[in-house]
Amino acid sequence: MNRRSLLAACAALVLSGSSLLSPAFADDAKLTIFAAASLKTALDQVSAAWTADSKKETAISYAGSSALAKQIEGGAPADIFISADTDWMKYLADKNLVDAKGVVNLLGNEIVLVAPKDSKADIKIEKGFDLPGAVGSGKLAMADVKAVPAGKYGKASLEALGAWAGVEAKVAQAENVRAALKLVATGEAALGVVYVTDAHAEPAVKVVGTFPADSHPPIIYPVTVLAASKNPDAAGFVKYLQTAKAADIFKQQGFTVLAPLATP
């Protein structure tokens, strides 16, 4: 199987949650990036800016960080990995699939509670808050709480706030955070736990509460070049992600920029 057909086979997701990876049909000339689903809106813009500046193209696959890491472990051809947590980056580093010394902690984020745009909900998220009552007879959409970073952050916060036990039976788990967002946007779930950047990207939802930062591990998006990459543009793209131009795009989408700025 050649590079194009292998990538097509393992990178076929539509971010509606119906499959695992978004379409990305790359050839050897394109820079292939595996990125957390929550990055889609911002990274698409950064990629377009890089293409305009460099006249080179990218092929980006978006999914839950866990699915992407497993695809990389399975030999899927990619040049760059951007995870939504440090755990999955460490998972690949421990298998010598990335250079741990080359990992850059690029971005930060927040998790929020969202509801459909016409919802009247306004919830103060604090210790002992009545989330089961707010969900009512509906569902609480979350990314996979055992594997996907957004789901793991959300469950950790709900446990810390004493709300998990009461709401666990109402949770509708999705393959990635954008799929969880979609459940709320379409009214299939009464509420959802997503990143603030996801809420920013979806006009059909609104933020009804923000989870305290100290109720979950720090949200960090690390990026690195994969050990198997032979693309000479990979390191340059990682550096481009740290430029002022990229930082402005990330900030506009609600991310916190963690990495020091670099010159293009």
Buried (B, 14 or more C-beta within 10 A) or exposed (E): EEEBEBBBEBBBBBBBBEBBBBBBBBEEEBBBBBBBBBBBBBBBBBBEBBEEEBEBBBBBBBBBBBBBBBBBEEEBBBBBBBBBBBBBBBBBBEEEBBEEEBBBBBBBBBBBBBBBEEBEBEBEBEEEBEBBEBBEEBBBBBBBBEBBBBBBBBBBBBBBBEBBEBBBEBBBBBBBBBBBBBBBBEBBBBBBBBBBBBBBBBEBBBBBBBBBEEBBBEBBBBBBBBBEBEBEBBBBBBBBBBBEBBBEBBEEBBBBBBBEEBEE
